[in-house]
């Protein structure tokens, strides 16, 4: 599980580069990597909204694992 604020100025929510070299895949791409590593069957996560945050969730993965991103639109790095 990753918890990521969209307003984070330290670790970018989006794909980021330095001098055109990738250094952070971004929260959604990172979730996609965990989906693949965990053997989750679907490419698109289920999105569950809770008002001030949402959870992007992949279930049905290998060995009962899951891949999840808690997305907090108004949060920065330290919430």
N, C-alpha and C positions, 0 to 999 in steps of 0.2 A: 504494500500500500504506500502510495506517495500522497503527501498533503502539500498542495501548492496554491499560493495566492497569486492571482493574476496581476497584482500590482507590485510584485516582488522586484526590487531593483538590484538585488544581489544575484539571485538565480532566476534567469528569465523564464517566464511561462512559455514563451514562444521559442522556436528554433533560433539559435544565436551563433554568430561567428565572430572571430577576432582576426582581422587581416585576411578575410575570406576563408579561414580555416575553422571548421566546425568545432565548437567546444562544449556546447550543450544542446542536446537534441530537442529540448522543449518537453513540456509535461505530457502532451498527447502522444508524441512519438515515443517517449520513454515508456508510457503505458503500453503502446503497441509492441515494444521489445519484450516487456514482461509477459504480455499475452503469448507471444511466440515461445519464449523460454518455458512458460508454464504449460504449454500445449493446449491452450484454450481454442475451442472449435470455431468461434465466430470472429470476424474482423471488426464488427461494430459493437461497442459496449452498450449495455443497458444503462440509461441515464436516469438516476433517481434524484428528484429535486426536493430540497428541504427548506426552501425560502432563501436563507442567506448563504447556502452552499449546495453543491450537488455532488453526487458520487457517480463516476463512470466505472462500471463494473463488468468484468468478464467472469463468467461462472462456467461450470462444467469442464474445468481444466483437468489435466493429468493429476492423478493421486489426490483428487479432491481440492486442489489448490484454486486460488482465484487471483485475478489481477485487478487492482482498484486504484483510482485516482480520486482524491477528495479535492474538489475544485472550489476555491473561495474567491469570488470575483473582487471583493473589496479589500482583501488582505494583502499585506506586504510580506516581507521576509520573516518578521518575528510576530506576525498577527497582532 
